[in-house]
C-alpha cells in the first residue's frame, strides 16, 4: 500500500515560516481520528524539530507542485519521511496525428530540475532517528539509508476522441513516456488518468475499460523491464469506477 501525501497540503498546514517545536505531532493531537479544524489552525505554524524521525513504516508518496516553489524545499528537508517523491511535471496532450497514429504531445519537460533531484538523492543524515517501537525501529533505520525514489507524475489530458485513439494504438505514447523517464534518469513515474477517464464516463463502456487497463499494464511492463517503478492513481470509491 502506498500512502499519498500532498506537499501542497502540507504547506497549508505548516506554512512557509513554520517554527520547530519539542513536541511530536502525536503529543499535540494531530494524529487523532477526531482532529478539528481549530487544532490544525492552532498548530499550523509548528512542526516537530527532528524532521528525520520516521514513525510510519510503510510507503509514503509525496506530490510536489511547480507552482508552489516552497514545496521543493519542504521535500528536501523532510525527505527522510518519504519513500517516493512525485513532482507534478508532465502532461499527455493530443496533436493532429493522435487520431490516426495514437501519437501524443508530452509537455512539461521544461519544469524538470536536476539540481533539486540531486539534493533529494543526497545521503540522509546518518544521525537521523526513528521512533522507539521494537522491531519497526529496525525497519525505520533501514529506510533512512535509502533516499526517496523520484517518480514524476504524468497526467492524461487528452479529449475523448484522441484518448480513445491513443488507447487503441498505445505504442507511441508508451515509448514517449518511457523514453523521457530514461532520458531524465527518473526512478519511475506516477501515471494519472483514472480520475479523468472516470469523469468522462469511460468506464461505463466495457471496451474502453479494457483498453484503459491494457494501456496501464503495458506501460507498467515496459517500465519494469527497465527496472523502473510504475505507480497509478485511482479513486476506487468513485461510483464511476465501480465497473472496473
C-alpha positions as CSV (number, residue, x, y, z in Angstrom):
1,X,0.0,0.0,0.0
2,X,1.2,3.5,-0.8
3,X,0.1,6.5,1.3
4,X,-0.2,9.7,-0.8
5,X,0.7,12.9,0.9
6,X,0.4,16.2,-0.9
7,X,3.3,18.7,-0.3
8,X,0.8,21.5,-1.2
9,X,-1.5,20.3,1.6
10,X,1.4,20.0,4.0
11,X,2.4,23.6,3.3
12,X,-1.1,24.8,4.1
13,X,-0.7,23.2,7.5
14,X,3.0,24.1,8.1
15,X,3.2,27.4,6.4
16,X,6.3,28.9,4.8
17,X,7.5,30.3,8.1
18,X,6.7,27.4,10.4
19,X,8.7,27.0,13.6
20,X,10.1,23.8,15.2
21,X,8.7,22.5,18.5
22,X,9.9,19.9,21.0
23,X,6.5,18.1,21.0
24,X,5.9,15.5,18.2
25,X,2.6,15.6,16.2
26,X,1.1,12.7,18.2
27,X,1.5,14.6,21.5
28,X,-0.2,17.6,20.0
29,X,-3.3,15.6,19.0
30,X,-2.6,15.9,15.3
31,X,-2.8,12.1,14.7
32,X,-6.2,11.7,16.4
33,X,-9.2,10.5,14.4
34,X,-11.4,13.3,15.7
35,X,-8.9,16.2,14.8
36,X,-10.6,19.6,14.5
37,X,-10.0,22.5,12.1
38,X,-9.3,24.7,15.1
39,X,-6.5,22.5,16.3
40,X,-5.0,22.5,12.7
41,X,-5.1,26.3,12.7
42,X,-3.6,26.4,16.2
43,X,-0.7,24.0,15.4
44,X,-0.3,25.0,11.8
45,X,2.8,27.1,12.3
46,X,4.7,24.4,14.2
47,X,6.5,21.1,13.3
48,X,8.4,18.6,15.4
49,X,12.1,19.7,15.4
50,X,13.6,16.4,14.4
51,X,12.4,16.2,10.7
52,X,14.4,13.0,10.3
53,X,12.4,10.9,12.8
54,X,10.1,8.5,11.0
55,X,7.2,6.9,12.7
56,X,5.2,5.3,9.8
57,X,7.0,2.3,8.3
58,X,5.0,1.9,5.1
59,X,5.5,3.6,1.7
60,X,4.8,7.4,1.6
61,X,4.3,9.2,-1.8
62,X,4.6,13.0,-1.7
63,X,3.5,15.2,-4.6
64,X,5.3,18.4,-5.3
65,X,3.7,21.1,-7.4
66,X,5.9,23.5,-9.5
67,X,3.5,26.5,-8.9
68,X,4.3,26.3,-5.1
69,X,8.1,26.7,-5.1
70,X,8.4,26.3,-1.4
71,X,7.3,22.7,-1.8
72,X,10.6,21.9,-3.3
73,X,12.4,23.0,-0.2
74,X,9.9,21.1,2.0
75,X,10.5,17.9,0.0
76,X,14.3,18.1,0.5
77,X,14.0,18.9,4.2
78,X,11.5,16.2,5.0
79,X,12.8,13.6,2.6
80,X,13.7,11.0,5.4
81,X,9.9,10.6,5.8
82,X,9.2,9.9,2.1
83,X,9.8,6.7,0.1
84,X,8.6,8.3,-3.2
85,X,8.5,11.9,-4.3
86,X,6.4,12.8,-7.3
87,X,6.9,16.3,-8.9
88,X,3.9,17.3,-10.9
89,X,5.6,17.9,-14.2
90,X,4.3,16.1,-17.2
91,X,1.1,16.2,-19.3
92,X,0.0,14.0,-22.2
93,X,-1.8,16.1,-24.8
94,X,-3.2,15.3,-28.2
95,X,-2.0,16.6,-31.6
96,X,-3.0,16.5,-35.2
97,X,-1.6,12.9,-35.6
98,X,-3.2,11.4,-32.5
99,X,-6.5,10.4,-34.2
100,X,-4.6,8.5,-36.9
101,X,-1.4,7.1,-35.2
102,X,-2.1,7.4,-31.5
103,X,0.9,9.7,-31.0
104,X,0.8,12.3,-28.2
105,X,2.5,15.5,-27.2
106,X,4.4,15.2,-24.0
107,X,4.7,18.6,-22.3
108,X,6.2,19.8,-19.0
109,X,9.8,18.8,-19.5
110,X,10.8,22.4,-19.0
111,X,9.9,22.1,-15.3
112,X,12.5,19.3,-14.7
113,X,15.0,20.5,-12.1
114,X,18.0,18.1,-12.0
115,X,19.8,20.2,-9.3
116,X,16.8,19.7,-7.0
117,X,16.7,16.0,-7.8
118,X,20.4,15.7,-6.9
119,X,19.6,17.3,-3.5
120,X,16.9,14.7,-2.9
121,X,19.3,12.0,-3.6
122,X,22.0,13.2,-1.2
123,X,22.6,10.7,1.7
124,X,20.2,11.2,4.5
125,X,21.8,12.3,7.8
126,X,23.5,9.3,9.4
127,X,22.3,10.6,12.8
128,X,18.7,10.5,11.8
129,X,16.5,8.9,14.4
130,X,13.5,6.5,14.5
131,X,10.6,6.3,16.9
132,X,11.3,3.6,19.6
133,X,8.9,0.9,18.7
134,X,10.6,-2.5,18.8
135,X,11.1,-4.3,15.5
136,X,9.7,-1.4,13.5
137,X,12.7,0.7,14.6
138,X,15.0,-1.6,12.6
139,X,12.8,-1.1,9.5
140,X,13.0,2.6,10.1
141,X,16.7,2.6,10.4
142,X,17.0,0.7,7.1
143,X,14.7,3.2,5.4
144,X,16.9,6.1,6.5
145,X,19.8,4.6,4.5
146,X,17.7,4.8,1.3
147,X,16.9,8.1,-0.4
148,X,13.4,8.6,-1.8
149,X,12.7,7.5,-5.4
150,X,11.9,10.2,-7.9
151,X,8.7,9.3,-9.7
152,X,7.3,12.4,-11.6
153,X,3.6,12.5,-12.3
154,X,2.4,12.0,-15.9
155,X,-1.2,13.1,-16.3
156,X,-3.5,12.3,-19.3
157,X,-5.2,15.5,-20.6
158,X,-6.5,14.1,-23.9
159,X,-10.1,14.8,-25.0
160,X,-12.3,11.7,-25.5
161,X,-11.7,11.0,-29.3
162,X,-7.9,11.5,-29.1
163,X,-7.8,9.5,-25.8
164,X,-9.6,6.5,-27.4
165,X,-7.2,6.6,-30.4
166,X,-4.2,6.6,-28.1
167,X,-5.5,3.7,-26.1
168,X,-6.2,1.7,-29.3
169,X,-2.6,2.4,-30.5
170,X,-0.6,2.8,-27.3
171,X,2.9,2.1,-28.7
172,X,4.0,5.7,-29.5
173,X,2.6,7.1,-26.3
174,X,4.3,4.5,-24.1
175,X,7.5,4.9,-26.0
176,X,7.4,8.7,-25.4
177,X,6.8,8.3,-21.7
178,X,9.3,5.6,-21.0
179,X,11.9,7.4,-23.2
180,X,11.5,10.5,-21.1
181,X,11.9,8.6,-17.8
182,X,15.1,7.0,-19.1
183,X,16.5,10.2,-20.5
184,X,16.0,12.2,-17.3
185,X,17.2,9.4,-15.1
186,X,14.0,9.1,-13.0
187,X,13.3,6.1,-10.9
188,X,9.9,5.6,-12.5
189,X,6.7,7.5,-12.6
190,X,3.2,8.0,-11.3
191,X,0.6,7.8,-14.1
192,X,-2.6,9.7,-13.5
193,X,-5.5,9.2,-15.9
194,X,-8.1,7.1,-14.0
195,X,-10.0,10.0,-12.4
196,X,-10.1,12.0,-15.7
197,X,-11.3,8.9,-17.6
198,X,-13.9,8.1,-15.0
199,X,-15.2,11.7,-15.1
200,X,-15.6,11.2,-18.9
201,X,-17.8,8.2,-18.2
202,X,-15.4,6.0,-20.0
203,X,-15.7,3.1,-17.5
204,X,-19.3,2.7,-18.3
205,X,-18.2,1.1,-21.5
206,X,-16.5,-2.3,-21.2
207,X,-14.5,-1.8,-24.4
208,X,-13.0,1.4,-23.1
209,X,-12.3,-0.2,-19.7
210,X,-10.3,-3.0,-21.3
211,X,-8.3,-0.5,-23.4
212,X,-7.5,1.6,-20.3
213,X,-6.4,-1.4,-18.3
214,X,-4.3,-2.8,-21.1
215,X,-2.6,0.6,-21.5
216,X,-1.7,0.8,-17.8
217,X,-0.5,-2.8,-17.8
218,X,1.7,-2.3,-21.0
219,X,3.1,1.0,-19.6
220,X,4.0,-0.7,-16.3
221,X,5.5,-3.7,-18.0
222,X,7.7,-1.5,-20.2
223,X,9.0,0.4,-17.2
224,X,9.6,-2.7,-15.1
225,X,11.6,-4.2,-17.9
226,X,13.9,-1.2,-17.4
227,X,14.0,-1.5,-13.6
228,X,11.7,1.5,-13.2
229,X,8.9,2.0,-10.7
230,X,5.4,2.3,-12.1
231,X,2.5,3.7,-10.0
232,X,-1.0,4.6,-10.9
233,X,-3.6,6.6,-9.0
234,X,-7.3,5.5,-8.9
235,X,-10.4,6.6,-6.9
236,X,-11.8,3.2,-6.1
237,X,-14.6,4.8,-4.1
238,X,-16.0,6.7,-7.0
239,X,-19.3,5.5,-8.5
240,X,-17.8,5.9,-12.0
241,X,-15.0,3.4,-11.0
242,X,-17.4,0.6,-10.0
243,X,-17.5,-1.2,-13.4
244,X,-13.7,-1.6,-13.2
